[in-house]
Amino acid sequence: MNIPAKFTKRLNENLKKYQDIIANLKKRDANESDTVTVVADILQEIFGYDKYKELTSEYAIRGTYCDLAIIDAHKKIKFLIEVKAVSVALNDSHVKQAIDYGANAGVNWVILTNAERWIIYKIKFGKPIEKELVSEFNMLSVNPKSEKGLEALFVISKDGQEKSSIDDFYSSIQVKSKFIIGALLNSEEVYSLIRRNIKKLYEDVKITHEEIADIMANDIIKREIIDSEESKKAKKEIEKILKRLDRAKEKNTKSDDAESTDKSEEISE
């Protein structure tokens, strides 16, 4: 991921200061209100948002208010942010609260934080509504020299939002999921490759696709990887992408054929 210099510069200039601030907040067991104030300052000085124009604490959701929301120039919410006191250990009930806020507000991206720990979720609006953990980091242990570690911070920054980096980041996570890899392994193309190699190595041994599939399912790949709902979704996603690629290939072939025909007619004339 191409992380711009202005982001890393801002991070390097402010990270140590806020690590010290967070550590001091923990020592004095600061309350939630003080933690929200620090989170807002971090969003401005590290993540690049104008806290007077792009942050709001007045977004109502079914009679209550979320702690913070990041908004764009059109007042559209990009992230809902649920903040807990710095000494509070984030747990499943906090996650549920944050996800419920996002679901009720129709917002895809939710951040849960206590200033030290930051957790980013994507809400999938379907029946039922689902959530997916996209990334998390600890502000006290962030290594500004690690590009992989910086990605998690960059994608929620203003710089990252301007490049829609969080969508690319999320897509890369999906592609590398165990369910996608499992679906690719448990495919006819892989069975054919295995058969060809077995035949090359052991000429007298015969093995069918069905036998390979059975070995894959029972001895190599975990059952959850090939039989779970996530694996079925991964398989459908791969099939959808392959169909889209086939359509694009077919379209290009027709275009090339049409171009060749036109050139042939020009030559004939």
C-alpha positions as CSV (number, residue, x, y, z in Angstrom):
1,M,0.0,0.0,0.0
2,N,1.3,3.4,-1.0
3,I,1.3,5.5,2.3
4,P,2.0,9.2,1.6
5,A,4.8,10.9,3.3
6,K,2.5,13.6,4.8
7,F,0.8,10.8,6.9
8,T,4.0,9.2,8.1
9,K,5.4,12.7,8.9
10,R,2.3,13.6,11.0
11,L,2.5,10.3,12.7
12,N,6.2,10.6,13.6
13,E,5.7,14.1,14.9
14,N,2.8,13.2,17.2
15,L,2.9,9.6,18.1
16,K,5.3,9.8,21.1
17,K,3.3,12.7,22.5
18,Y,0.0,10.8,22.5
19,Q,1.6,7.6,23.7
20,D,2.7,9.6,26.8
21,I,-0.7,11.2,27.1
22,I,-2.5,7.8,26.9
23,A,-0.1,6.3,29.5
24,N,-0.8,9.2,31.9
25,L,-4.5,8.8,31.3
26,K,-4.2,5.2,32.4
27,K,-2.2,6.1,35.5
28,R,-4.9,8.4,36.7
29,D,-7.8,6.1,35.6
30,A,-9.3,8.9,33.4
31,N,-13.0,8.8,32.8
32,E,-14.8,8.3,29.4
33,S,-15.3,12.0,28.8
34,D,-11.6,12.7,29.1
35,T,-10.8,9.8,26.9
36,V,-13.2,11.1,24.2
37,T,-11.3,14.4,24.3
38,V,-8.0,12.7,23.7
39,V,-9.4,10.5,21.0
40,A,-10.7,13.6,19.2
41,D,-7.2,15.2,19.5
42,I,-5.6,12.0,18.1
43,L,-8.1,12.0,15.2
44,Q,-6.9,15.5,14.3
45,E,-3.2,15.4,15.0
46,I,-2.4,11.9,13.9
47,F,-5.2,11.0,11.5
48,G,-5.5,14.4,9.9
49,Y,-9.2,15.3,10.5
50,D,-10.3,18.8,11.3
51,K,-12.1,18.2,14.7
52,Y,-14.2,21.3,14.2
53,K,-15.4,20.4,10.7
54,E,-15.1,16.7,10.3
55,L,-15.8,15.3,13.8
56,T,-19.1,15.5,15.6
57,S,-20.3,14.3,19.0
58,E,-23.9,15.3,18.3
59,Y,-25.0,12.5,16.0
60,A,-28.3,11.0,17.4
61,I,-29.1,7.4,17.0
62,R,-32.6,6.3,18.2
63,G,-32.7,8.7,21.1
64,T,-29.1,8.4,22.1
65,Y,-25.8,9.9,20.9
66,C,-22.7,8.1,19.7
67,D,-19.4,9.4,21.2
68,L,-17.9,10.6,17.9
69,A,-18.5,10.4,14.2
70,I,-16.3,11.3,11.3
71,I,-18.2,13.2,8.6
72,D,-17.3,14.4,5.1
73,A,-18.0,17.7,3.5
74,H,-21.6,16.6,2.7
75,K,-22.2,15.6,6.4
76,K,-22.2,12.0,5.4
77,I,-20.9,9.7,8.1
78,K,-17.7,7.8,7.2
79,F,-17.0,6.2,10.6
80,L,-19.0,5.9,13.9
81,I,-16.6,5.8,16.9
82,E,-17.6,4.4,20.2
83,V,-15.2,5.4,23.0
84,K,-14.8,3.8,26.4
85,A,-12.7,5.0,29.3
86,V,-9.0,4.4,28.8
87,S,-8.8,1.8,31.6
88,V,-11.8,-0.2,30.4
89,A,-11.0,-3.5,28.8
90,L,-12.9,-3.6,25.5
91,N,-15.2,-6.6,25.4
92,D,-18.0,-8.2,23.4
93,S,-20.8,-6.1,24.9
94,H,-18.9,-2.9,23.8
95,V,-18.5,-4.4,20.3
96,K,-22.3,-5.1,20.2
97,Q,-23.1,-1.6,21.3
98,A,-20.8,-0.1,18.6
99,I,-22.2,-2.4,15.9
100,D,-25.8,-1.7,17.0
101,Y,-25.1,2.0,16.6
102,G,-23.7,1.5,13.1
103,A,-26.5,-0.8,12.0
104,N,-29.2,1.6,13.3
105,A,-27.5,4.5,11.6
106,G,-26.9,2.7,8.3
107,V,-23.1,3.2,8.6
108,N,-20.7,0.5,7.2
109,W,-17.6,1.4,9.3
110,V,-17.4,1.4,13.0
111,I,-14.4,2.0,15.3
112,L,-14.3,0.9,19.0
113,T,-11.6,2.4,21.1
114,N,-10.4,3.3,24.6
115,A,-7.6,5.5,23.1
116,E,-5.1,2.8,23.5
117,R,-6.7,-0.1,21.7
118,W,-8.4,0.7,18.3
119,I,-10.7,-1.9,16.6
120,I,-12.2,-1.4,13.2
121,Y,-15.3,-3.3,12.0
122,K,-17.2,-3.4,8.8
123,I,-20.9,-3.9,9.0
124,K,-22.5,-6.1,6.3
125,F,-26.1,-5.2,5.8
126,G,-28.1,-8.3,5.1
127,K,-30.4,-10.7,6.8
128,P,-29.1,-11.0,9.4
129,I,-26.8,-8.0,9.8
130,E,-23.2,-9.2,10.2
131,K,-19.9,-7.7,11.3
132,E,-16.4,-8.4,10.3
133,L,-13.3,-7.5,12.2
134,V,-11.1,-5.7,9.7
135,S,-8.2,-4.5,11.7
136,E,-7.0,-3.5,15.2
137,F,-3.9,-1.9,16.7
138,N,-2.5,-0.7,20.0
139,M,-1.5,3.0,20.0
140,L,1.1,2.4,22.7
141,S,2.9,-0.3,20.6
142,V,2.6,1.2,17.1
143,N,5.9,0.9,15.2
144,P,6.1,3.8,12.7
145,K,8.9,2.0,10.9
146,S,6.7,-1.0,10.1
147,E,4.7,-0.5,6.9
148,K,2.4,-3.4,7.7
149,G,1.6,-1.9,11.1
150,L,1.1,1.6,9.5
151,E,-1.5,0.3,7.1
152,A,-4.1,-0.2,9.9
153,L,-3.7,3.4,10.9
154,F,-3.5,4.9,7.5
155,V,-6.7,3.3,6.2
156,I,-8.8,5.2,8.8
157,S,-7.0,8.5,8.4
158,K,-8.2,11.3,6.3
159,D,-5.5,10.7,3.8
160,G,-6.6,7.1,3.5
161,Q,-10.2,8.1,3.1
162,E,-9.4,10.4,0.3
163,K,-8.0,7.3,-1.6
164,S,-10.7,4.9,-0.4
165,S,-7.8,2.9,1.0
166,I,-10.0,1.1,3.6
167,D,-12.0,-0.6,0.8
168,D,-8.8,-1.8,-0.8
169,F,-7.5,-2.9,2.6
170,Y,-10.7,-4.8,3.3
171,S,-10.6,-6.5,-0.1
172,S,-7.0,-7.6,0.4
173,I,-8.0,-9.1,3.8
174,Q,-10.9,-11.0,2.2
175,V,-8.7,-12.3,-0.6
176,K,-6.2,-13.7,1.9
177,S,-8.8,-15.3,4.1
178,K,-8.6,-19.0,4.9
179,F,-12.0,-19.5,3.3
180,I,-10.9,-18.1,-0.1
181,I,-7.7,-20.1,0.0
182,G,-9.6,-23.2,1.0
183,A,-12.1,-22.7,-1.8
184,L,-9.3,-22.4,-4.3
185,L,-7.6,-25.5,-3.1
186,N,-10.9,-27.4,-3.1
187,S,-11.4,-26.9,-6.8
188,E,-11.4,-28.9,-10.1
189,E,-8.3,-27.0,-11.3
190,V,-6.3,-28.0,-8.3
191,Y,-7.5,-31.6,-8.6
192,S,-6.3,-31.7,-12.2
193,L,-3.0,-30.3,-11.2
194,I,-2.6,-33.0,-8.5
195,R,-3.6,-35.7,-10.9
196,R,-1.1,-34.6,-13.5
197,N,1.8,-34.5,-11.0
198,I,0.9,-37.9,-9.5
199,K,0.8,-39.4,-13.0
200,K,4.2,-37.8,-13.8
201,L,5.8,-39.1,-10.6
202,Y,4.0,-42.4,-10.3
203,E,3.0,-43.7,-13.8
204,D,1.3,-46.8,-12.6
205,V,-0.9,-45.0,-10.0
206,K,-4.4,-43.9,-10.9
207,I,-6.4,-41.4,-8.9
208,T,-9.7,-39.7,-9.6
209,H,-10.9,-36.2,-8.9
210,E,-13.4,-37.8,-6.4
211,E,-10.6,-39.5,-4.5
212,I,-8.6,-36.3,-4.3
213,A,-11.7,-34.3,-3.2
214,D,-12.3,-36.9,-0.5
215,I,-8.7,-36.7,0.8
216,M,-8.9,-32.9,0.8
217,A,-12.1,-32.9,2.8
218,N,-11.2,-35.6,5.3
219,D,-7.4,-35.4,5.7
220,I,-6.1,-32.1,4.6
221,I,-8.5,-29.2,4.9
222,K,-10.4,-28.5,8.1
223,R,-14.1,-29.2,7.8
224,E,-15.0,-25.6,8.7
225,I,-13.0,-24.3,5.8
226,I,-15.0,-26.2,3.2
227,D,-18.4,-26.7,4.8
228,S,-19.1,-23.5,6.8
229,E,-21.3,-20.6,5.7
230,E,-18.1,-18.5,5.2
231,S,-16.7,-21.1,2.9
232,K,-19.9,-21.2,0.8
233,K,-19.8,-17.4,0.5
234,A,-16.1,-17.6,-0.5
235,K,-16.9,-20.1,-3.2
236,K,-19.8,-18.0,-4.5
237,E,-17.5,-14.9,-4.5
238,I,-14.9,-16.8,-6.6
239,E,-17.5,-18.0,-9.0
240,K,-18.9,-14.5,-9.4
241,I,-15.4,-13.1,-10.1
242,L,-14.6,-15.9,-12.6
243,K,-17.9,-15.3,-14.5
244,R,-17.1,-11.6,-14.6
245,L,-13.6,-12.3,-16.0
246,D,-15.1,-14.7,-18.6
247,R,-17.6,-12.1,-19.7
248,A,-14.8,-9.5,-20.0
249,K,-12.7,-12.0,-22.0
250,E,-15.6,-12.8,-24.3
251,K,-16.3,-9.1,-24.8
252,N,-12.6,-8.4,-25.7
253,T,-12.6,-11.4,-28.0
254,K,-15.7,-10.1,-29.9
255,S,-14.1,-6.6,-30.0
256,D,-10.9,-8.1,-31.5
257,D,-12.8,-10.1,-34.0
258,A,-14.9,-7.1,-35.0
259,E,-11.7,-5.1,-35.4
260,S,-10.1,-7.8,-37.5
261,T,-13.2,-8.0,-39.7
262,D,-13.1,-4.2,-40.3
263,K,-9.4,-4.4,-41.3
264,S,-10.1,-7.3,-43.6
265,E,-12.9,-5.3,-45.3
266,E,-10.6,-2.3,-45.7
267,I,-7.9,-4.5,-47.3
268,S,-10.5,-6.0,-49.7
269,E,-11.6,-2.5,-50.7
